[in-house]
Amino acid sequence: MNIKRDIIFRVRLMFLFILLFAGGIVWRIVQLQTIEGEKWRAKAKRVYVKERVVDAVRGNIYAADGSLLATSLPKYKVGFDPRVSKINKGNAQIYDEGIDSLCHLLANFYGDKDWKDYYSMIDLACRDNVHYIRLNEMKIDFQQKKAMETWPIFRNGTFKGGVVFEKTNERYNPFGKMGFRTIGYKKEKEKVGIENSFDAQLAGTNGKGIFEKIVGGSWRPIDGGEESIPVAGVDIHTTIDVNIQDVAETSLMKYLRQLSADKGCVVVMEVQTGEIKAMTNLTRLKDTLAYAETYNHAVLGLSDPGSVFKLPSMVAMMEINSKFLNEEWVHTGDGTLTIGNKVLRDTKAHGTISAQEVFETSSNVGMAKLMQRYFGGKEGEYYKKLHQFHLDEPLNFQLRPDARPVINTPKLGDITAMPWNSIGYGTSLTPLQMLAFYNAIANDGKWIQPIIVKKTQIVDKIENDYTVSQVKYDEPLCTKETLAKVRKMLEGVVERGTAMNIKNDLYKIAGKTGTSRKFINGKYREGMYYTSFIGYFPANAPKYSIVVMIDNPRGVKQEALFAAEASAPVFKEIADKIYACDITMHKLLNTKKSDARQFATKKQIVHTADIKAICEEFKVEKVPSNEGWSVLRGDNGILEYQARQNPKNTVPDLRGMTLKNAIYILENKGFKVSFKGAGKVISQSIPPGATTIRNRNIGLLLN
């Protein structure tokens, strides 16, 4: 009996405990819903509905011709509140009639699951009374959004159909990876290029909006809840020419791969304006022959410039002594020169040569001896001249950061520094800094700051015109006499010197090769070279200046390790293509020497089908047997036919043709045609037999 009473007592005690616990729960529920309800509802609202930043639309970046280089495109993720169309009164019919079709459309569009899976997902959300689901994580564009807005259920909009398009702005580069590092990008941990340097202008002013927290931690905007409208960023108008940029990238990539080089860069600049028309930087990816724009070597790549620095050294000598002559003799001996504890060497012995030849052959010994002749005992004057040439000053270029050049004045008693500095060792400059000096020589001695952004603009209103703040020095770096002497030297490098391999008959190039051993871990390494070629063209009327740098080429031949075989050919290939597309630089063929007018009047160039039709009409027995174009001659009443070849990849001989026929042939080959005069073609700016390039310009002279 005692055991029975003990069990009953325990059961009653447990029942009482459970009853009290249940009562406590009921009380807490009542307390939360009634007494503290407003407090917790307000807190929940703050957590699940809050004000968030609405990003402004980022400004566009344009090329010089108005082509889009970077823009922001709206992208959308598709969300759905199934309760709106199924549970809300009056909307059930919309849901029932359209859900099957909607699920089929979703499955076909996204292709990630069957339509039944979409149906199950939406139906489960309805049964669980879920306010909002993300149908798919894939982002759609504006045109796809417009198409979706016509689908069943979705066509009824947000309030009746329950569809929500979550908008984000994504950066898009229409030309892909072209100029990738120069145009730049803005990521969480890395910002580079124009996108970085002009971030404040491009970004605009963000707005604010009311958002609701949904399942999965995402936020959806509440329509009508926007408190402040974002202000879009300004547009950036660059100086980049997309055609020249493409040519520069293609040519540099080609030679980097051929030479298995570590990295390289090209900058093309307009001489008179300082506007950069192309800037490309390529770095070899580890253990591959693939290259990508991962670092801006042109702007940040400080290095010993090598023999391209001989130009400012020559200018300094000519300025310190106006009697300096290109013809004065320099004894270089066996090609070695000991200065203090260092030995300067030439690649080969030159003997006694002129100052002009010192520059053309890039003789280190000859250069050092000239420097001793003109600056011996007054080394400080040399460094003052370099300062006047702005070579020790940062460019304050528009792309940030901007590297500062390093030219150290030697310590008292140091007799080795100046000769080595004069040939480009012991100094650190970027390719762009050296190009600015060469461009000044091409620009009649006037130094001009390079720019890559011309203006910022909102619609038609110019916000900032950077050509106004661009640094331009009216005072030339040197006299006209010095300018004439060094220009002759620069032309001689291509005519007879180290860059003779890039000489051509169409236009003149002036420039200088530079090859320096790489400085690694405190030592200059033999067999590892930093090569460059800097110059301008056409030499007689400079329009473009170009720097080409190729670092550590690994040529099959020893010569391919040096600038003449590594960097100079890249310069020529780029210059050739620019020249071919810029008709303002073309010269019409000399008509007087060939008496082209007389040649054209004695013949007719017509299509063979036309000749045959005429011959049949007038019952002429002799007709041409070939197809295509023929030269028709009629002397002494006798008709003669000669087949006129029109090879696929070469420029045809157009002399004697009518303008109509000439344009027909040229446009089919992809040429852009301009002409002067009337009658028949007597001269053409590109000679017959030259290789055709699409979008190339050709000028015709008619009489």
Protein Blocks (a to p, Z undefined) as FASTA:
>chain_A
ZZmmmmmmmmmmmmmmmmmmmmmmmmmmmmmmmmmmmmmmmmmmmmmgccdddddddddd
ddfkopafbdcdddddddddfklmmmpghilmmmmmmmmmmmmmmmmmnopacfklmmmm
mmmmmmnopabdcfbfcdcdfklmmmmmmpghjlnojmlnopacddddddddfklmgokl
mnopadfkbcehjllmmmmmmnopaddddddddehhiacddehiafbdcddddddddfbd
fklmmmmmmmmmmmmmmnopabdcdddddfklopafbdcdddddehiabdcdfbcfklmm
gcdebjmlmmmmmmmmmmmpmkbcfkbccdekjopacehjbccddfbdebjadfklmmmn
opaklmmmmmmmmmgoilmlmmmmmmmnopmbcfkiabdcddddddddddehiaklmmmm
mnopaiacdfklmmmmmmmmmnnopacdddfbfbdcehjacfbdcklmpccdfbafbdfk
lmmmmmmmmmmmmmmmmmlmmgcfkbccddddddddddeehiacehiacddddddddfkl
cfbdcddddehiacfblklmpmklmmmmmmmmmmmmmmmmmmklpccddfklnommmmmm
mpccddfklmmmmmmmnopabdcfbecjdddddeehiacdddddddfkbccdfehiafkl
mmmmmmmnopacddededjdfbdfbdghiacdehiacddddZZ
